[in-house]
């Protein structure tokens, strides 16, 4: 079909049907938000003015942002993530920016990037993304990846790319706390093995995690100024991970906690080792600026992935030596600390303050431990009552 340009607009054309009747159409070319060339066209108008009015309507919709409805059928998850990241990254902390970029690149795009955003359904999302991730990562990590995807999807809804978020009700059961802890006996065996199998820095770090319940990032973020040997306290002011140094997770995470003589003794011994190690490289220990945990080569801040690697080594050698201890993650030391305190009657408020949590969160995460304690309290009451001497009747 041959088209002829009109004088009314360069994008309005006329053509002739086989029976010789004249008709009009428009062809409007534009670029979508991902930079791709698009075209919207419509034919069979009986008058030039009708075609022109329709073209003006399309142009107005494009200027008002309604063109997203045209694009939404074509845009992929990968394309939208690129648009979303570039649009909003300026509002995020540098650490968040790096973390989100890495998750998008390594986790979301390889599994979901090829799908059309408008056609990705909940079942496919769970099957191809959530379930695949759960085979490789802890539920807590998968929750993080799921949460980030939902943030991006909510932005797509707000920008009218898609009508609603189909994935917000997808839940990942964070059930690893139920068995991600050690008994006091198992903890003693584990710490003894850690002392035997890993280097001094990793052993001291693991020991501190077990005896304080700190989050791993909080321990990596400690500086010598945060440790008061005289007052026997430890203060959490920052965290550190592979994205760098940043502020603690919540306002409750800022805290000063008491530590016992055994921890003080361990840290004094480790400080002496740090002084010797730094001296070897022509450096002095700066008790204000220096991070506590350092490498033995170069005396630089410890790699924030050192503890997971140390755990792998500890369990590997324990298996070789036929030492049977339940497998936990590094975060399991925090659960171990909390569970031991709960089982020994320490008030939830005290535990929450020590861990940098709320009382509500303590009850939620450790509900199984409190249930066991309640059952024990009932049986204890009955045992005491049954063993008591008969009173006056």
C-alpha positions in Angstrom: 0.0 0.0 0.0 1.5 3.3 -1.1 1.3 6.2 1.3 1.1 9.9 0.5 2.1 12.7 2.9 -0.4 15.4 3.7 0.1 19.1 4.3 -1.6 19.0 7.7 1.3 17.0 9.5 4.3 15.0 8.4 3.0 12.0 10.3 -0.5 12.0 8.7 -0.8 10.1 5.4 -3.5 9.3 2.9 -3.8 6.2 0.7 -6.3 4.6 -1.6 -8.3 1.4 -1.1 -8.7 -1.2 -3.9 -12.1 0.3 -4.8 -10.5 3.7 -5.2 -11.8 5.3 -2.0 -9.5 7.6 -0.1 -8.5 7.0 3.6 -6.2 8.6 6.1 -3.8 7.3 8.8 -1.1 8.4 11.2 2.3 6.9 12.0 4.0 8.4 15.1 7.6 7.4 15.9 9.1 7.9 19.4 11.6 6.5 21.9 10.4 4.8 25.0 11.9 5.2 28.5 14.4 2.5 27.8 15.7 4.3 24.7 14.1 1.9 22.1 12.5 3.2 19.0 8.7 2.6 18.9 5.9 3.4 16.5 2.2 3.8 17.1 0.0 3.9 14.0 -3.7 3.7 13.1 -5.4 3.7 9.7 -8.9 3.7 8.1 -9.8 7.3 9.1 -12.5 8.7 6.7 -11.2 12.3 7.0 -7.9 14.0 7.3 -9.0 15.9 10.4 -10.0 12.7 12.2 -6.6 11.2 11.6 -4.9 14.4 12.7 -7.0 14.7 15.9 -6.1 11.1 16.8 -2.4 11.8 16.2 -2.6 14.8 18.5 -4.2 12.6 21.2 -1.4 10.1 21.0 1.2 12.8 21.3 -0.6 14.3 24.3 -0.7 10.9 26.0 3.0 10.5 25.4 3.8 13.9 26.9 1.6 13.0 29.9 3.4 9.7 30.5 0.5 7.5 29.3 2.9 5.9 26.7 3.9 3.5 29.5 0.7 1.6 28.7 2.0 1.2 25.2 5.4 0.0 26.3 4.4 -2.2 29.2 3.6 -5.2 27.0 7.2 -5.1 25.7 9.5 -4.1 28.5 11.5 -6.9 30.1 12.3 -7.3 33.8 16.0 -6.6 32.9 15.1 -3.4 31.1 12.9 -2.1 33.9 15.6 -2.9 36.5 18.1 -0.8 34.5 15.6 2.1 34.3 14.7 1.9 38.0 18.3 1.7 39.2 19.4 4.7 37.1 16.4 6.7 38.1 16.5 6.3 41.8 20.1 5.4 42.7 20.8 9.0 43.7 18.5 8.6 46.6 20.3 5.7 48.2 23.4 5.4 50.4 26.5 4.3 48.5 26.5 1.0 50.3 22.9 0.3 49.3 23.6 1.3 45.7 26.5 -1.2 45.5 24.4 -3.9 47.2 21.4 -3.4 44.9 23.5 -3.3 41.8 25.2 -6.6 42.7 21.9 -8.3 43.6 20.3 -7.2 40.3 23.3 -8.4 38.3 24.0 -11.7 40.1 20.6 -12.8 41.3 17.6 -11.2 39.6 18.7 -10.7 36.0 20.1 -14.3 35.4 16.8 -15.8 36.6 14.1 -13.3 35.7 15.7 -10.8 33.3 14.3 -12.3 30.1 10.6 -12.2 31.1 8.3 -9.5 30.0 7.4 -7.4 33.1 3.7 -7.4 32.2 3.6 -11.2 31.7 5.6 -12.4 34.7 3.1 -14.2 36.9 3.4 -15.2 40.6 3.8 -18.9 39.9 6.7 -18.4 37.5 8.3 -16.0 40.0 8.2 -18.5 42.9 9.3 -21.4 40.7 12.0 -19.7 38.7 13.3 -17.2 41.3 12.4 -17.9 44.9 12.7 -21.7 44.8 15.9 -21.6 42.8 17.5 -19.2 45.3 16.4 -21.3 48.3 18.4 -24.2 46.9 21.6 -22.1 47.2 21.0 -19.5 49.9 19.6 -19.1 53.4 16.0 -18.0 53.7 17.1 -14.7 55.3 19.2 -14.0 52.1 16.4 -14.9 49.8 14.1 -12.5 51.8 16.6 -9.8 51.0 16.6 -10.6 47.2 12.8 -10.8 47.3 12.4 -7.5 49.1 14.6 -5.7 46.6 12.6 -7.1 43.7 9.4 -5.9 45.3 10.8 -2.4 45.7 11.5 -2.3 42.0 8.1 -3.7 41.2 6.3 -1.1 43.4 8.1 1.6 41.5 6.9 0.1 38.2 3.3 0.3 39.6 3.7 3.9 40.7 5.1 4.8 37.2 2.1 3.0 35.6 4.3 0.4 33.8 2.2 -2.3 35.3 -1.2 -2.1 37.1 -0.3 -3.9 40.3 2.4 -5.9 42.2 1.6 -9.6 41.9 4.5 -10.6 44.1 4.1 -8.7 47.4 2.2 -11.5 49.1 4.9 -14.1 48.3 6.4 -15.2 51.6 9.7 -16.9 52.5 9.6 -18.8 55.7 12.6 -17.8 57.8 12.7 -21.0 59.7 16.4 -21.5 60.1 16.3 -20.1 63.7 14.5 -23.2 64.8 17.7 -25.3 64.7 20.4 -22.7 63.9 21.9 -22.7 67.4 24.1 -24.8 69.6 23.6 -26.1 73.1 26.1 -24.9 75.7 27.9 -28.2 75.4 28.1 -28.0 71.6 29.3 -24.4 71.8 32.2 -25.3 74.0 33.2 -28.0 71.6 32.8 -25.7 68.7 34.9 -22.9 70.3 37.6 -25.4 71.2 37.7 -26.6 67.6 37.8 -23.0 66.3 40.9 -22.3 68.5 42.5 -25.4 67.0 41.6 -25.1 63.4 41.6 -21.4 62.4 43.8 -18.3 62.8 43.9 -16.1 65.8 41.8 -13.3 64.3 39.0 -15.6 63.2 39.0 -17.5 66.5 38.9 -14.3 68.6 36.1 -12.9 66.3 34.1 -16.1 66.6 34.6 -16.2 70.4 33.4 -12.6 70.7 30.3 -13.3 68.5 29.4 -16.3 70.8 29.9 -14.4 74.0 28.1 -11.1 73.0 25.5 -12.0 70.4 26.8 -9.3 68.1 25.8 -9.3 64.4 28.8 -10.3 62.3 28.9 -6.8 60.6 28.9 -5.2 64.0 31.9 -7.2 65.1 33.8 -6.3 61.9 33.0 -2.7 62.5 34.4 -2.5 66.0 37.4 -0.2 66.7 39.6 -0.3 69.8 37.9 2.9 71.0 34.6 0.9 71.3 36.1 -1.5 73.8 36.5 -0.2 77.4 38.7 -2.6 79.3 38.3 -0.7 82.6 34.5 -0.5 82.6 34.2 -3.9 80.9 31.9 -2.7 78.2 31.6 -2.9 74.4 29.9 -0.2 72.3 28.3 -0.7 68.9 28.6 2.4 66.7 28.9 1.1 63.2 28.9 -2.0 61.0 31.2 -3.1 58.2 30.7 -5.5 55.3 32.1 -6.0 51.8 30.4 -2.7 50.8 32.3 -0.7 53.4 31.6 1.0 56.7 28.1 2.2 57.5 25.7 3.0 60.3 24.1 0.3 62.3 20.9 -1.5 61.2 18.4 0.3 63.4 18.4 2.8 66.2 18.2 -0.1 68.7 21.5 -1.4 67.2 23.4 1.5 68.8 24.2 0.1 72.2 26.7 -0.4 75.0 26.7 -3.9 76.6 28.6 -5.4 79.5 31.2 -8.1 78.8 32.7 -10.6 81.2 36.2 -11.2 82.4 36.8 -14.0 80.0 36.0 -11.8 77.0 38.2 -9.0 78.5 41.1 -11.5 78.8 40.7 -12.7 75.2 40.6 -9.2 73.8 43.7 -8.1 75.9 45.5 -11.1 74.4 44.4 -10.2 70.9 45.3 -6.6 71.3 48.9 -7.6 72.2 49.0 -9.7 69.1 47.7 -6.8 67.0 50.4 -4.5 68.4 53.1 -7.0 67.5 51.7 -7.6 64.0 51.4 -3.9 63.2 55.0 -3.3 64.5 56.2 -6.0 62.1 54.9 -3.8 59.3 56.3 -0.6 60.7 52.9 0.6 62.2 51.6 1.5 65.6 48.2 0.6 67.0 45.9 3.6 66.9 43.3 3.0 69.6 40.9 5.4 68.1 41.0 4.8 64.4 42.0 1.2 64.1 39.5 -1.6 63.5 39.9 -4.3 66.1 40.1 -7.3 63.7 42.9 -7.3 61.3 44.8 -9.7 59.0 48.2 -11.2 60.0 49.5 -10.2 56.5 49.7 -6.5 56.2 47.7 -5.8 59.3 44.8 -4.5 57.2 41.1 -4.7 58.4 39.9 -8.3 58.3 38.1 -9.6 55.2 34.4 -9.4 56.0 33.9 -12.9 54.6 36.5 -14.5 56.8 34.1 -15.9 59.4 31.9 -17.9 56.9 35.2 -19.3 55.4 36.4 -20.1 58.9 33.2 -21.9 59.6 33.7 -24.1 56.6 37.2 -25.0 57.7 36.1 -25.7 61.3 33.3 -28.1 60.2 35.6 -29.7 57.6 38.2 -30.6 60.2 35.7 -31.6 62.8 34.2 -34.0 60.4 37.7 -35.4 59.7 38.3 -35.8 63.4 34.8 -37.4 63.8 33.6 -34.5 66.1 29.8 -34.3 65.7 28.4 -30.8 66.3 25.2 -29.5 64.7 26.0 -27.3 61.6 25.1 -23.7 62.1 25.7 -20.5 60.2 27.8 -17.6 61.6 24.5 -15.9 62.5 23.7 -19.0 64.5 26.1 -17.8 67.2 23.8 -14.9 67.8 20.8 -17.3 68.1 22.9 -19.5 70.4 23.7 -16.5 72.7 20.0 -15.5 72.8 18.7 -19.1 73.4 21.1 -19.7 76.3 20.0 -16.5 77.9 16.3 -17.3 77.4 16.7 -20.8 78.8 18.3 -19.4 81.9 15.6 -17.0 82.7 17.1 -13.7 81.6 14.3 -11.1 81.0 13.3 -10.5 77.3 14.0 -6.7 77.7 17.5 -7.4 78.9 18.1 -9.8 75.9 16.6 -7.2 73.5 18.9 -4.5 74.8 21.9 -6.8 74.6 21.2 -7.9 71.0 20.1 -4.5 69.7 16.5 -5.6 69.1 13.1 -4.8 70.3 11.3 -7.0 72.8 8.6 -7.7 70.2 11.3 -9.1 67.8 12.8 -11.2 70.6 9.4 -12.8 71.2 8.8 -13.3 67.5 12.2 -14.8 66.6 12.5 -17.0 69.7 8.9 -17.9 70.3 9.8 -21.6 70.3 12.2 -21.1 73.2 9.7 -19.2 75.2 7.1 -21.9 74.6 9.5 -24.5 76.0 10.2 -22.3 79.0 6.5 -21.9 79.7 6.0 -25.7 79.5 9.0 -26.1 81.9 7.5 -23.5 84.3 4.2 -25.4 84.5 5.9 -28.7 85.2 8.2 -27.1 87.8 5.2 -25.6 89.6 3.5 -29.0 89.8 6.7 -30.7 90.9 7.3 -28.2 93.7 3.7 -28.4 94.8 3.6 -32.2 94.8 6.8 -32.2 96.9 5.6 -29.8 99.5 4.4 -30.9 102.9 0.6 -30.9 103.4 -0.6 -27.7 104.9 -3.6 -26.8 107.1 -6.9 -28.1 105.9 
